[in-house]
Amino acid sequence: MVQRSRGSRSKTRHKLQKTTRKGRSNPITKKIQRFNQNDLVHIIIDPSVQKGQPHPRFHGMTGRVVEERGRAYLVSLKDGNKAKTLIVRPQHLKIQE
């Protein structure tokens, strides 16, 4: 019997699904948005951009921007009782209002 693969995108059929809408599927404004240190951001994964995606378990969580690293940002958050730091590109982040 062959063992099934359990990749990083497994069991995400509905979570990583884009809604159909008019206009651009990938607006440039998501890519060029800027964040400052200590900004609160929501992690909303854009499935059409594979680079800089965090693990799907972090989809919908809120974290704090620690620093900028290249084109990406370091986002710290609490996963249960453990503090974690993610490297996420701006296409997958949304500022908390």
N, C-alpha and C positions, 0 to 999 in steps of 0.2 A: 504494500500500500504506500502511496506517495503522500508525504506530509505536505499539507497546504502551506502556502506562503503567508506570512503575517507581516507585510510591509508597513511602512509608516502611514499609508493611506487606506489601510484595510478597515472595513466596517464604517465607511464614511460616505455611503451612497447618498444619503439625504443631507448630511451636514455640509459636504463640499459640493453642493449643487447650486448653480447660478440660476436666478430667476430670469425669464425672458422679458425683455423690455426694449423699447425703442432707443435709438441712439447708440453711442459707443459702449462696447462691453468693457473697455478698459480706459477710462478717462485719464488723461495725462495729469490732471490735477491731483490724483491719488499718488502718483509717482513723485511729484515735485513738492509735496507738502512737507513742511518743516516742523520739528518739535524741539522744545527747549528742555533743559534738565528739570526734573521734578514735575513734568506734565503728566497728568493722569490720562491714559489711553486705553481704549478697548481694543482687544485683539479680535478682529473680524477677518478670517482668512478669505482671500480672493482666490478661488480655485483655478482661474485662468492664468495666474502667475505662479509658477512652481518655485522660482528662486526666492529664498528668504522666507519661506513658509515655516511657521512654528509647527510643532506636532498638533494634530487635530484635538488632542485633549485640552489644549489651551484656548480653543475657539470660544469666544464669548466672555473670556475672563478680562479683568481690568488690572493693569499694572502701572508702574511708574517708570518714566524714562530716566535712565541713569546716565548714559552718555551716548554720543554718536560714534559709530565705528565704521568708517568708510561710507558706503551708501546706506548702511543699516543702523539700527538703534539697539542699544542694550536696554531691555525692559525687565525690571525686577517685579516679582509677584510672589504671593504665598500660595502654594499648592498643598492644601491641608495645613500641616504645621511646619512644612519645610519651605524655606525661602529658595526661589529659583530665579536664575537670570537667563533670559532668552535673547537671541540675536534675531531681530525681525526687521524686514524691509518695510518702508512706509506704505506700500500698497496694502498691507495687511493690518494697518493701524488706523484708528479713528479717535480723534480727540474727544474727551469726555466734556460734555457741556453742563 
